[in-house]
Amino acid sequence: MKPAPGLKIHQLSVNYDKNPVLWDISLEVPAGKLVAIVGPNGAGKSTLMKSILGLIPPLSGKVSFSGLSLKEIRKKAAYIPQKESVDWDFPLTVFDLVLMGRFGRLGLFKRPSKQDREDVKKYLKMVNLEGFSHRQINQLSGGQKQRAFLARALIQEADFYFMDEPLAAIDVETSQAIIAILKHLRDQGKTIFVVLHDLEIVKEVFDWVILLNLRLVSCGPVSEVFTKEIIHKTYGKETLFLEEAAKLAEEKTRGYSLT
């Protein structure tokens, strides 16, 4: 029996200023998968994520979550934007940033409870930021900022998580910590979508992959669709550069291991 899709997209198209950014995307992803969204720069990866969440109005198409509309599951969908899209100068503490993740559940007029505040502490501890709760967000390092936004997503206790480049420009320790949390969420039955640039970790970390370049190139289990041929079809001429970069990274790592 075919598993019910956690996410189903039917003929989704998105335009910017009459220029197509995504065209006729149709795919299904089963619930409880850790999903990588990959493709070259300008392929529409972030746009796909934002249009799924209703942050960008599509030209056409339909999106459903376990058979329900976005409106019906909105409180069960958490989003982590790219770091570059956040106003880090806004006067906000790490504690308050994470607490904001509960506002969708509380509504406009209900004050956070003692339990909500205890949960902030719990999730800050989970991302190893318990000692930073009263620090202003603009005083955090890049990796700490990413972990703070991860805690804000975790406190929503969602069923669907959408993360736009959470592993970009962070230290190895933070990257490993985030990956461990993503796997933990997957093991709890959550469905997680991650926009990703590092192709080297797709096979190691992810169950499912969406390969995108304005149109859908392929979507399916990593073991079946993340092949050299489909990667080349997705990236075209960029594939040679990616292969060369991977070789250089491997040689550099080997060199470090010898010293």
C-alpha positions, 0 to 999 in steps of 0.5 A: 500500500502506498503511504499517505503523503505528508506533503503533496504539491500539484502543478505549482507555478510561481512568477516574479514580475512575470518571470517564471521562478517555479514552473509546474511542480508536482510531487509527493513526500511521505510523512516522517521523512528528512528531506533535502531540497537541492539545486543550483543558485537561482533554481527556486529552492527558497521560493518553493519553501515560501510558496508551500507556506503561503509566504509567496502567492503562487500563480497556480497550483495546490499544496496539501499537508496530510490531506489538509490545507495550509490554513488547517495545519498552520499552527503545526508548521514551523519555519526557519528563514535564511539568516540574511533575511532576519533583522539582527539589530532588533532589540530582542533577547534569545529567550524572547526570540524562542518564546515567540515560537509559542505566539501562534498557539497563544494568539494575540491576547493570551499571555505566556504561561509558566509552562511556556517559559519552562519550555523555552528553557528546555529547548534552549538546553536542547540546542546548547544555548541555556547560558545565553537566554538573556543575551541580545540576538545580535551578540550571538555568533552565526552558529548560535543564531542558527541554534536560537532559531532552531529552538524557536521552531522546536518550541512550536512542537510542529508536525512539519518543519521547513528550514532554509539553509540552516547548515550554511556558514556555521561551525562543524560542531553546530552543524553536527548538533543541528543534524542530530536534532533533525534526525531526532525529529524525523524519528518522532514522525515529523516531516522536515524539509531543508534547503541545502547546498552541501551535496556531500551530506545528502546520502549520509543524513537525508532519507528523501531528496527534491532536485530542483532547477526551476522545474522539478528534476526528480523527487524520491528516496535518496538511494534511488534518485540521488544519482550522478546522472540526475545530479548532472541533469539538475546542475548542468555545467555546474556539476563539474565545478561541484565534483572538483570542489568535492575532490579538493575538500577530500584532499584537504581533509586527508591532509589534515588527518596526516598532521 
